[in-house]
Amino acid sequence: MSLFALLRYVLFCVALFLPIAAGASERVVIADFSLGLDAEGVPSGWQLKERVGKANFSIIRDGDLHALHLRSIDNSFGFQKPLEVDPLQYPMLSWIWKVTRVPVGGDFRRGETDDQAAQLFVAFSNRNAVVYIWDTTAPQGLADNAWAPPFMTIKAIVVRSGVMETGKWILETRNVCEDYKCLFGDEPPGIAGVRIQINSQHTETSGESFFADLVFQRQAERMNMAYGMRLPGEIPWD
């Protein structure tokens, strides 16, 4: 194991087994898929949630990057992890993703087309949630209400849209605290969990995506410096 890989492993273990909100570190590592699958066959530290059909997933390696690979064919599933993170202390969320297939005709603005190749939910303790999505049709930058189960409110932000940037690893950084305030009009409460999801059952098509290295942190610049030299392929920086 390389020194860099060992460091990533140690950081993940600290984040997993100590109270997340209590630390004084610059970052809180939420997902490090280099740990592979657990005894139940799911990514270590995560819970599989199958909504429609059977989940199709694996963990792949691309250079130094270990990613969760999701495939959806007319089905819906995701992985979630409960957390205790203070967004006022750790407002910046960074993750790496790649989409290689978007559901044809997908558009979160209508229930009958509400399919995306990649969705990242941030759930708060008051039953509100913000979901960052890669949509097929809805324009990049759009923020609007998304479907939610009873007694829950979900706001969606279209981070990427369409096929123009498919096939490339992209590092995203969002200020979750500011996003919440813009969408809900209040200071955010504590973060209660995150969820990675893919679905294509409404359009009866297919989607494919990859997720890696989800991290909450205090400042965005340090994350960009830490990851900038090791991402495979072309990275469009925002």
GITABEL-V401231 format. One record per residue. N is the residue number from 1. RES is the residue in one letter. PHI is phi in radians with two decimals (NA if undefined). NEAR is the number of other ideal C-beta (glycine too) atoms within 12 Angstrom. Layout:
BEGIN
n = <N N>
res = <RES RES>
phi = <PHI PHI>
near = <NEAR NEAR>
END
This chain:
BEGIN
n = <1 2 3 4 5 6 7 8 9 10 11 12 13 14 15 16 17 18 19 20 21 22 23 24 25 26 27 28 29 30 31 32 33 34 35 36 37 38 39 40 41 42 43 44 45 46 47 48 49 50 51 52 53 54 55 56 57 58 59 60 61 62 63 64 65 66 67 68 69 70 71 72 73 74 75 76 77 78 79 80 81 82 83 84 85 86 87 88 89 90 91 92 93 94 95 96 97 98 99 100 101 102 103 104 105 106 107 108 109 110 111 112 113 114 115 116 117 118 119 120 121 122 123 124 125 126 127 128 129 130 131 132 133 134 135 136 137 138 139 140 141 142 143 144 145 146 147 148 149 150 151 152 153 154 155 156 157 158 159 160 161 162 163 164 165 166 167 168 169 170 171 172 173 174 175 176 177 178 179 180 181 182 183 184 185 186 187 188 189 190 191 192 193 194 195 196 197 198 199 200 201 202 203 204 205 206 207 208 209 210 211 212 213 214 215 216 217 218 219 220 221 222 223 224 225 226 227 228 229 230 231 232 233 234 235 236 237 238>
res = <M S L F A L L R Y V L F C V A L F L P I A A G A S E R V V I A D F S L G L D A E G V P S G W Q L K E R V G K A N F S I I R D G D L H A L H L R S I D N S F G F Q K P L E V D P L Q Y P M L S W I W K V T R V P V G G D F R R G E T D D Q A A Q L F V A F S N R N A V V Y I W D T T A P Q G L A D N A W A P P F M T I K A I V V R S G V M E T G K W I L E T R N V C E D Y K C L F G D E P P G I A G V R I Q I N S Q H T E T S G E S F F A D L V F Q R Q A E R M N M A Y G M R L P G E I P W D>
phi = <NA -1.23 -1.05 -1.14 -1.13 -1.11 -1.08 -1.07 -1.12 -1.10 -1.05 -1.14 -1.10 -1.06 -1.17 -1.40 -1.87 -1.89 -1.02 -1.10 -1.34 -1.53 -1.30 -1.96 -1.32 -1.34 -2.48 -2.21 -1.39 -1.72 -2.38 -2.34 -1.37 -1.17 -1.30 1.31 -1.69 -1.54 -1.14 -1.58 1.44 -2.08 -0.97 -1.00 1.59 -2.03 -2.02 -1.43 -2.20 -1.73 -1.64 -2.38 1.32 -1.76 -1.22 -2.24 -2.64 -2.81 -1.96 -2.07 -2.18 -2.27 1.14 -1.51 -1.62 -1.86 -2.30 -1.49 -1.80 -2.03 -2.21 -2.15 -2.23 0.97 -2.55 -2.60 -2.77 -2.84 -2.25 -2.27 -2.48 -1.26 -2.43 -2.38 -2.21 -1.55 -1.19 -1.29 -1.57 -2.19 -1.37 -1.64 -1.96 -2.11 -2.68 -2.04 -2.53 -2.55 -1.99 -1.97 -2.67 -1.80 -1.09 -1.08 1.43 -1.12 -2.81 -1.18 -1.31 -2.27 -1.03 -1.32 -2.21 -1.36 -2.19 -2.44 -1.26 -2.58 -2.40 -2.22 -1.61 -2.06 -1.74 -1.90 -1.21 -1.68 1.27 -1.62 -2.60 -2.02 -2.08 -1.70 -2.23 -1.88 -1.63 -1.48 -2.09 -1.04 -1.20 -1.03 1.67 -1.19 -2.19 -2.79 -1.15 -2.10 -1.03 -2.49 -1.20 -0.97 1.18 -2.38 -2.13 -2.16 -1.93 -1.84 -2.14 -1.43 -1.42 -2.39 -2.59 1.35 -1.87 -1.07 -1.89 -1.18 1.47 -2.12 -1.24 -2.26 -1.61 -1.89 -2.39 -2.20 -1.53 -1.10 -1.07 -1.20 -1.05 -1.09 -1.09 -1.18 -1.46 -1.95 1.43 -2.38 -1.14 -1.30 -1.37 -1.14 -1.41 -1.80 3.05 -2.28 -2.52 -1.82 -2.56 -2.46 -2.75 -2.64 -1.29 -1.24 -1.52 0.96 -2.17 -2.59 -2.60 -2.62 -2.66 -2.38 -2.23 -2.63 0.90 -1.44 -2.51 -1.65 -2.69 -1.39 -2.30 -1.32 -1.07 -1.19 -1.11 -1.06 -1.16 -1.19 -1.74 -1.09 -1.64 -2.12 -1.28 -1.30 1.38 -1.49 -2.01 -1.41 -1.48 -1.42>
near = <11 12 10 19 20 14 20 30 23 21 29 32 18 21 34 26 15 18 16 33 23 16 24 15 23 22 36 39 42 40 41 40 39 34 25 22 21 17 7 12 15 27 37 26 32 36 21 26 22 22 25 21 19 16 30 23 32 20 28 26 18 22 19 25 33 31 38 46 34 43 29 41 26 23 29 33 33 36 39 30 37 20 34 27 41 27 39 22 26 38 29 32 43 42 43 42 41 37 41 26 29 38 40 21 24 40 29 42 25 20 16 15 26 33 44 51 46 50 47 44 38 45 36 36 22 18 17 33 40 40 43 43 51 48 41 38 26 30 19 21 16 23 28 23 23 33 28 21 12 8 10 21 24 33 33 35 39 29 36 34 29 24 21 15 26 25 20 24 34 34 36 40 35 33 29 48 32 22 31 35 21 18 30 25 12 15 19 34 25 28 37 27 29 40 37 45 45 49 45 38 29 28 31 22 25 30 42 32 43 40 44 42 39 48 39 42 37 26 21 30 16 18 31 23 18 26 33 18 13 25 30 24 20 13 23 15 18 17>
END
